[in-house]
């Protein structure tokens, strides 16, 4: 996070505060920490456009780990902190990272991963001590580094990875022009406008910092001279407590967080004054219409939604009024040029679902993976897609129906399971839901639901029958699950991303074909 002019304008203002501990780091301290780490990078031989990775939970050393790259022209990869050692090793190798920054909490996983990563020269424990020449403590190795800027400061940026629900994660590489460190890439100028950022803002970050939207949101808060309140992990009641405690003005969430807050007892929800909030943004996953209705009624018309992949192909956006007039939409295009195309790359009529393509708004490629880069682009190279399925209405508003890879084909009928998922999550006994196709010898596939009951709710056939009857009230027959299974917790990351493939693959076993 580049502190820029704010280290001089507001040196003693907290740049960020950790929500649970109250630990505050001022602009002066964040600037000094980031500079020391940038000097360490240069001493270790990292030059502009080189790569390093960060593998940590949300903690008070995360932002300096990003900020050092932001001011030294490097690509840094914020790695999903829930990955296994082998998954981490894949990203370290694939990203060509020369340095890994980790924490005491994640060191065991990092140490195991390093056994497979001979090209990672150094592992820095941001909040702990070293144990070898290769694994060192940050305080130990950076203590004698200058707290002033490096001589060749220039803009760096994140190279984040797709979450990998459709295969191996892919590094998303954007061009990095040689700009002064106090300048900003054009995409971030765009985000500042649609997120309505301003000087003096107080931003509440409830999500993991390794994910693209929270990472960008906190980064831009600090570039605007605001203060970020960083939750170590999301807790619905703590979130509501933090808004009035710090006078939060801006925040960004995922729909699962809305749902969990809405399921708090009414007396808990009414206990907290949320009037300081100016805008609450959500993205990352489609929001069930009933959930969004309820959150707008509770918080007022401050809910803004946007849709855009980490790849930055294009963006759509809508405010509360627009959504209420076009219920279920993810907005109209603000960046890029939208096309809805069928499997023959022909334009779909208004109201007909097809693959969502954008005439690419911001250039990108998948790092060292030309084949997958080509797969994401049209034959002429002018358009890109991440495989989402949706349609536009007569007013040009986009509605998402699913990811193409999770479409169910049952008896020749295409079924997009998101509608059923959105319905199940509104049931008072259900905390989370996933719907997908499983083998059926007659139909090819049938609709299966796997749900996570609310605490204290007993799973079993009685509840399954209740849920199926509930679905029949709102869905056509072919969309209703034929059976429902139960899990104590679905594999959903704190970012809101549901790893549905992990569930679905249990039912398909080793089958390579989806035709039975």
N, C-alpha and C positions, 0 to 999 in steps of 0.2 A: 504494500500500500504506500503510494508516494505521498508524503506529507507536504511537499511543496512549500508554498508561501505561508501555510498555516503554522509551521514550526516557529515562525517569527511573529505572526499576528496573534496567536493564542498558544504560546508554549506550555502553559500550565493547565490548559483545558484537557480533560480526558479525551483521547482519541477513541478509546473503547473501555468498557467496563464489563468484567465477567459477572454474569447474572447471579450465580450461586454464592460466590465468595465475596463479591463486591470489589475485587481487585481492579484498580483503575490504572491505566497507563497513559501518561500525558503525551501530547504531540512531541514535546522535547525528547522524552525518553524513547518513544517509538522511532523517531528520526535517528537518534543515536544508535539504537540497537540495529536498525536496518542498515545504516552506514557501516557499522563494524562487520556485519555479515557480508556486505558487498565487497569490502576490502579483503575479507577472507577468501571469497570466491576468486578474486583476481590473484591473490597470492597462490592459490591452488591451480592457477592456470586457466580458469574458465574465462572465455572471451565471448563477445557478442554472438548471439544465436546458439550458444551451447545450451545444454539441458541439465536440469536437476529435478528431483522429486521431493514431495512433502508427504509424509505418512503419519498423521497424528489425529487424535481426537480434538474437539474444540478446546483449546487452552490458550493461555495468555502469551504463548510464544508463536502462535500460528501466524499472526499478521506480519511480524517482522520477517518470518521465513518467506512470505510472499513479497513483502516490500523490498527486500534486498534484490530480488530478481527484477522487480519493476524499475529499478534505477540503475541496473547494470546490463540491460540489453539481453537478458537471458529468457529462455523459455522454461517455465516451471510447471510441473505437473502435480496438482493436488489429487492424491490417490484416495479412493474410497477407504476409509479407516476400518471397514468391516471385512476387508478381503483376507483370504488365507495367505500363507507364505508363498505358495506356488502362484497364486493370482498376482500377488505383489511382484514377485520375481518376473513374471511375464511383462508387466508394465514397465518395470525398471529397465529391462533389456530392450523392449520394443521402443521406448522413448529415448534410448541412448543416454540415460542419465549418468552423469559422472559423480554426483553427490546425492546422498539421501539424507533428509532431515527427518528425524523421528522423535518420539517421546519415551519417557520411562514406561508408560502404560503400554506402548506398542512395540517396545524393544524386542521382546521375545519373538514376535512374528517377523520383525525386520531382520533380526539376527539369522533366523532360519532362511529367509529369502536371499540374504546376501551370499549364502553358500552356492547359489545358482547364478550369481551375478558378478563375475570376475571383473567386469569393466566399471563397476561402481567403486571408485577409488577411496571414498570416505563416507562414513556414516556419522552424522552429528546428532547427538542426543540433546535436544533443545533445552530440556529442563532437568538434566541429570549429569552424571559423571561418565567419563570414558572408561574403557576397559582394555583397550589395545591400541596399536597404531592406526588401525582402520576404523575403530569405533571410539569416538572422542566426545567429550562434553563440550557444549557450546561455550559456556563461561570460560573454560580452560583455554580453548583455542582462539577465542575472540577477545580475550581480556586486553591484549596489547595492540589491538587494531584501532586506528583512528575513528573518532566518532563523527568526523566531518565527511563530506561526500567524496567518492572516488574521482579521480581526475577526468575520466572519460564517461561520465554519466550519460545514459541514453535509455530510451523506453524499452522495457521488457514486457512480456505478457504471459498469460497462462496458456499452456497446451493441455487442455482437459481431455478426458477420455469419455466416449459414449459409455452408457452403463452396461452394455453387453447383454441385453435381454434377447438379442437376435444373433448371438455368436460372440466371438472374442471381442473385448473392448477395442475401440479404434481411437487413436490419437487424432485430435482435430487441430490441424496446423493452419494458422492464418499467417499471411504475409506480415512481416515485422519491419516496417521502414525505419531507417536510421533517423530518429527524431530525438530532440532534447527531452530529458526526463520529465520536464514540467508540461510537456504536451500530452495529448490524449488521442487514442485511436478513434476514428470516426464512429464506430459502433457504439462506443461508450458515450459520446455526445448525444447520440440518439436515445440511449437508455435514460440518461439524465432527464430528458424532456418527457418521455412517456411515463416515467416513474415520478415525475413532479418533484425532483430533488431541489433543495435550496440550502443556503448557508444557515447554520444554526439548527438544523434538523436533528432529531433524536430518533435513531433507527433501532428497532428491536429485531434481532436476528434469531429465529427459533430453530434454524436448520443447520445441518453440518456444513462447515466451511469448505469441504472438498467439492461440493456440488456447484455447478456453474452459476446459477442465479444468486444464491447467498454469497458466493465468492465475489461476484461482480457488485452486488448490492452494498456489501460492507466496504469494498474497495472505493466505490464512488461516494459513499457517505464521508469517508475520510478525505477524499479529494475535494469535497464540498465544505470541509471544515466543520462537519457535524460530529456527533458522538454515537458510537454503535454500542448497544447493549447486547452482549453475546451470551445466549443460553448454551450451557454445556450440553444439554439434551432437552428435547421438548417435553414439557409437562403442561397439560392444559390449564390447571389452576394457577401454577406459577406464572404462566404467560399472562393471565388476566391480572395478577398481582403486580407484574412489572410495568404494565402500561401506566397506571397512575403514579407508581413509585418514582418513575423517571420522567414522566411527562412525555411519553413516546408520541411522536408525530407521524412516523412512517414505519411500515412493516411489510414483509412479504412472507406468505405462507403457502402451504399446499392444501388441497381440499380435505385430506385426512385430518389435518389439524382443526379445521372448521368443525368437522363432524365430531371430533372428540370433545371440543369445547361445548358444542350444542348438547351433548349427552351428559354434561355435568348437571347436578341438581339445580333447579331454578333459583333457589336461595343463594347458591354459590355464584351463579352467573350474574345475579342482580347486585351482588356485594361490591363489584368493582366498577369504578367510574372510567369509562373509555372515551370520554369527551375530548381528550387531547389529540386523539387520532385524526389526522387529516386525510390519509389514504392508506388503504390496505390492499396490497396487490397479491394476486394468486396466479399460479401457473403450474407447470410440471406434469399435471394430470388433469383430465377433464373433471369438472365439478358437477356432481349430481344436482339436477335442477332443484329438487326439494331442499337440499342442503344450502344451496345458494340463496333461495328464497328466504330461508330462515335466518341466514347470517345478515342479509340486507335488512330484514325487519329488526334484527337485534342491534346491529352496528350503525344502521343508516346507510344512505347512498354514497358510501365512501369506498365501496368494493370495486376494484379495477382488475380486469383479467387480461392477460396477454397469452398468445401462443407463439412459440418460436423454439426451434431445436437449438441445442448447443452449437450446432454447425453454423448458425446464423444465416440460414437460407433466406429467411424473410420473417416478418412479424405481423400478427394481427392483434388488435386490441379493442376492448370495449369497456365503457364505464357502467355504473349500475343502471342508469336510465336506458342506455342502449340495450343492455341485456334484458331488462324487464320488457322492453318492446319487441325483443327477438329472443325469447326464452330458449336457453340452451346453446346460444352461439358462443364462439370464442373471439368474435369481433370481425372487424373489417381490416383490410390490408393497410398497413402504414409504411412498410418497408418491403421491397421486392414486388414481383408481379406474380399473382396467383393463377394457377390453372388446375382444374379438376379433370383428369384424363382416365379413360378406360384402359383395358389391357392392350389395346391396339394403338395407344397414344392418341386417341381421338377425344375431343372435348365432350364431356358429359353434359346433358341438358341441365338447366337449373333444377335443383331439387333431387338430382340423381347422384348417388354416391360413386366416387372413384378415388384413385390415388391423388393425394395432394402434392402438387409440384410447384416450385417457385422458380421463376427466372432469377438466378442466384443474386441475392442482394450484396452479400459480402463474400469475397473469394475464400475458399478453404480447400484443403485436401486432407485425406487420411494419411497420417505420417508413415512414410515408407510402405505404403500399401496402394499402389496404383490400380490394382485390380478392383479393390473395394471402392476406391474413389470413382472409378468408371461405372461401377454398378449403381452408384447413387446419382449418376448423371444421365440425362437423355442422350440419345445417339449423337446429336449434333453438339453436345457439350454445353448447351445454353441454359438448361434447367437441371434442378436437383431435387431429390426427395429423400426423406428418411422412412418412407413406407406408411405414413399415416393415411387413413381413409376418411373421406368426408364429402360434404356437398356445400354449395352456396345457395342462398335464397334470392328472391327477386331484387332485394336491396343490396346484394353483394356481401352479406354476412356469412361467415364460414361456420359450419357445424361439423365437429369431428364425430365419427361413428366407431372407429377402432384403429388398431394397428393391423395392417394387411396380414401379418403373420399369424394373428389369432382369430381370423375369420373362420367360422364354423360352416362347413358344407354338409347339410343333413337332408338326405333325400333330394338332392339337387337344389336345395334352397340355401342361399347365402344368409348366414345369421351373424350379426355383429354383437358380441356378448356384452359390450359396455352398457347397453340399455338395461339389461338384467342386473348387472353389478350395481348400477346406480340406484335401482329400485331396492335391492336387498339391503344396501347400506342404510336405508332409511328406516328399516324395521327396528323397533326399540330393543329387540333382543340380540341384534347383530352388531358387532364392532367392526368387522371387515369382511370383504367378500371377493371371490375370484370366480369367473365363469369362463369355461373353455370347452372345446370339443374332445370327446373321448370315443374310442372305437365302438362301432355298432355294426354287426354283420349284415343288417338289412339296409340301414340308412347311410352307411359309411361312417358318419359321426352322429353322436347325440350330445345334447347339452348337459354338461355337468357343472354343479356349483360346489365350491368348497368355501365354507364360512368359518369365521371366528366368532363364537358367542361372546356376549358381554359378560363381565365378571359376575359370578353367581348364577348364571344361566346354564342349566344342564343340557348337554347335547344328547341327541337320540332321535329315534324314529318319530316320536310325537312332535318334536320341534321341526324336523324335516318336513313332515306333512303340513304343519302350519305354514312354513315358508313357501312351499309349493302352492298351497291355496292362496297365499298372499300374492304370489307372482301371477297366478291365473286371473286375478282381479284386474290387472293392468296390462298384461302382455298377451300377444297372440300365442296360440297353442304351441307353434314350433319354437318359440323363444323361451318357453318355460322349462326350467331344468327337469330332466327325468328323474334325477336323483341328487341328493345333497350329502356331502361328507363334511366332517368337522375337524378343525385343527385348533390347537391351543393358541397358536399365533401364526398368521400368514407371513411369508418371507417378503415383507415390505420394508425397504430401507427408510431411514428417517427423512430422506428426501421426498418421500411419497411414491417412489418407484416400486411397483409390485413385480417381483420376479416370478411372473406367472409360469414361465417355462419350467421352472423347478417343480411346480405342482403338476403341470400337464404331462411332463415327460414320465412321471410315475405310472400313468395310465397307458402310455403308448409303448413302454418298455424299449426294446431295441429296434422297433419297426422304423424303417427309413421312409416308408410310404404312408401317406395319410388316406390311402384308398384301401378299403377292406373288402 
